[in-house]
Amino acid sequence: MAHPKRKTSKQRRNKRRTHYVAEFPTLAVCSNCGTTIQYHHVCPNCGYYRGKLVIEQKGE
């Protein structure tokens, strides 16, 4: 196994990690109720996904 000859400095380590950035998820508008939702997810407000009822809401 290869062993490092010297400790990797913080600066060199951080340069390597510069592209590790959290990105905001792409958002869409629910076609049923109009709230903002994440793509490929069921709407938490109305329970619809791609125009079909997937989850029935309690009390409605």
C-alpha positions, 0 to 999 in steps of 0.5 A: 500500500502507498503511504504519504511521505508528507502530511497534506496541507489544509490549503491543498486539501481544500483546493481539491474540495472546491467543487463540493458545493450543495446545490438548491433543488430544481423547483416546479409548480404543482399543476393541481394547487399551484404551490412550489414543489420539488421535481419528481415528488408528490405535492405535500399540500394536495397529494397529487403527482403528475395530475393524479391523486397519490396520497389522500389527505386526512380531513378533506 
